[in-house]
Amino acid sequence: MEWSIGNSSSRYVASFSEKDGKLQLSKLAIDGEDKSFLDISVSRDEQPGRVLIELDGVTSFAHIIRSGDQWWIHFQGRIYVTNMHEPGSKDTSLSEGSLSAPMPGTILDVLVKPGQRVRQGQTLLVMEAMKMEHRIQAPKAGEVTAVHFQIGERVDMGQNLVEIGE
């Protein structure tokens, strides 16, 4: 299976082997080229939706939620959206310039409005999910074309929050 991260066009293929009840990363290729990697293993945790990840001997946990072909991973304070692709497929179905909710939560603050110019990395809104605040940031510079939620509203995972045009 091939994977991409966020809106990236790069394709990742990871191979795992089982060792001592853990999945051990045994091979990583990016766009068909083998890459070196840290010692990485993944194992189940007692809590549903959570796994233990060991990186070079240091164990942390990650929350993982699947929605269709997307996997939302909350790890070490960051959220990663990975997209599963059938081998040989060309593009993801993500809409460029749109930002979706990484998990179910509540909007705490909206910092932009339609028509406002934003820079890459600028915080657009803040949401609470899993008892943590998540800052939704602009993936690129542009103009906010739509803000779909207001302070206090609940959002479901994958719902479009903000749209950014050129």
Helices and strands as residue ranges (DSSP letters): E 2-5, E 12-19, E 22-30, E 33-34, E 40-44, E 50-55, E 58-67, E 70-75, E 78-85, E 98-100, E 105-110, E 117-118, E 123-129, E 132-137, E 142-147, E 154-155, E 160-165
